[in-house]
């Protein structure tokens, strides 16, 4: 099929939504919103209210659908992404850019990452080094230029410097291909088994990129699903509440768990629950929150501070 839909002005986009039954007190305000957040992006938030007229096959909105309802979902998702990004930043810096670097350099020295023998043989080591070199060359950080001026016989940066210009993806690759004993040693610091930690870092890489590119997360099915700890080692992940690893609630629980290890002074979970309370018209069920989720030992101590975050909303 050939695509034949024409481009529409913001005014025509607003009129199309009104023609489909969207309720808003002011067309001019709707036009203004569409001029700052594009129609296609917002369509993900009105999709749950979309209906197909069986007589004509045309799209329409469910009865009583208001633009305010859609905008609140968009605003909630935006603030949720900012909170998640904040948590991922703490975790990325603490685990990958700090503890992993310290452990590796104490074992292998500041330039040990240049030796493929210090990694699992399945790593494409040449590619990783090439990507790190590119990141270093692109960097405008003063510490990079100062090191290269002073130590002009060195072709690479010490790992603790290189790690500061590496992407999350490169750091995850580094972690993924550590020797198993080293990966296990690092994971145990945070009371997580190595395969679980690896899967968590992979999922957080996806979440970090989704948040950075402003992708909808609040009711999304997670394509890179994290492993959950085994029930006989960590029953709190399974009883009395079973966590579904396909939805964002599992990610939020992982963030809360890891933040308790790397930033125990953080008020992140309180800020998150305050967000749920502020947007209490949005059902947490769509985020994968199980019924009676507040009874989970992983959330109970915080959730009891805010009792209005109900499952059925």
Residue pairs with C-beta under 8 A, 6 or more apart in sequence:
8 16
8 39
10 31
10 34
10 35
11 31
13 31
13 34
13 39
14 27
14 30
14 31
14 34
15 27
17 24
17 30
17 61
17 67
18 24
18 27
18 30
20 58
20 59
20 60
20 61
21 60
21 61
21 63
21 65
22 30
22 46
22 61
22 65
22 66
22 67
22 70
23 61
23 64
23 65
23 66
23 67
24 30
24 66
24 67
24 68
30 67
33 42
33 67
33 71
34 42
37 74
41 214
42 70
42 74
44 216
45 70
45 71
45 73
45 74
45 77
45 216
46 61
46 65
46 70
48 219
49 61
49 62
49 65
49 69
49 70
50 59
50 60
50 61
50 62
51 59
51 60
51 61
51 62
52 58
52 59
52 60
53 59
53 60
69 281
72 279
72 281
72 282
73 218
73 282
75 279
76 218
76 275
76 279
76 282
77 216
77 217
77 218
78 214
79 275
80 217
80 218
80 248
80 275
81 210
81 211
81 214
81 217
82 211
83 268
83 271
83 272
83 275
84 207
84 211
84 217
84 251
84 252
84 255
85 208
85 211
85 212
86 268
87 255
87 256
87 258
87 259
87 268
88 204
88 207
88 208
88 211
88 255
90 259
90 262
90 263
90 266
90 268
91 204
91 255
91 258
91 259
91 262
92 168
92 171
92 204
92 208
94 261
94 262
94 263
95 186
95 190
95 201
95 258
95 262
96 163
96 168
96 171
96 172
96 174
96 175
96 201
97 163
97 164
97 171
99 186
99 189
100 171
100 174
100 175
100 178
100 186
101 159
101 160
101 163
102 160
103 182
103 185
103 186
104 112
104 113
104 118
104 159
104 178
104 182
105 112
105 158
105 159
105 160
107 118
107 182
108 115
108 118
110 158
110 159
110 160
111 154
111 156
111 158
111 159
112 118
112 159
113 129
113 132
113 159
113 162
113 174
114 129
114 156
116 123
116 125
116 126
118 179
119 125
119 177
119 178
119 179
120 177
120 178
120 179
120 180
122 177
123 173
123 177
128 170
128 173
128 174
129 156
131 170
132 156
132 162
132 165
132 166
132 170
133 156
135 162
135 165
135 166
135 167
135 170
136 144
136 156
136 157
136 162
136 165
138 165
139 165
141 164
141 165
143 161
143 164
144 157
144 161
144 165
147 154
147 157
147 158
147 161
148 154
156 162
163 171
166 174
168 204
168 205
168 208
168 209
169 205
172 201
172 202
172 205
175 183
175 186
175 198
175 201
176 198
176 201
176 202
178 186
180 194
183 194
183 197
183 198
184 193
184 194
186 194
186 197
187 193
187 194
187 196
187 197
187 198
189 261
190 197
190 258
190 261
190 262
191 261
192 200
192 229
193 229
193 230
193 233
195 227
196 226
196 227
196 228
196 229
199 225
199 226
199 227
200 226
200 227
200 254
200 258
202 224
202 226
203 222
203 224
203 225
203 226
203 251
203 254
204 251
204 254
204 255
205 224
206 222
206 223
206 224
207 217
207 251
209 215
210 217
210 220
211 217
217 248
218 248
218 282
218 286
218 287
219 247
219 248
219 286
219 287
220 247
220 248
221 246
221 247
222 245
222 246
222 247
222 248
222 250
222 251
225 245
225 246
225 250
226 245
226 250
226 251
226 254
227 245
228 237
228 238
228 243
228 245
228 250
229 237
231 237
231 238
231 239
236 296
236 297
236 298
237 243
237 253
237 298
240 292
240 295
240 296
241 290
241 292
241 293
241 295
241 296
242 290
243 249
243 250
243 253
243 290
243 296
244 250
244 288
244 290
246 288
247 287
247 288
248 287
248 288
249 284
249 287
249 288
249 289
249 290
249 293
250 288
252 272
252 287
253 296
253 298
253 299
255 268
256 268
256 269
256 272
256 298
256 299
256 302
257 298
259 266
259 268
259 269
269 299
269 302
270 302
270 305
273 302
273 303
273 305
273 306
273 309
274 306
276 282
276 284
276 306
276 309
277 306
277 308
277 309
280 308
280 309
280 310
280 313
281 313
282 313
283 312
283 313
284 293
284 309
284 310
284 311
284 313
285 311
285 312
289 311
290 296
290 311
291 311
292 311
293 299
293 303
293 311
294 300
294 303
294 304
294 307
294 309
303 309
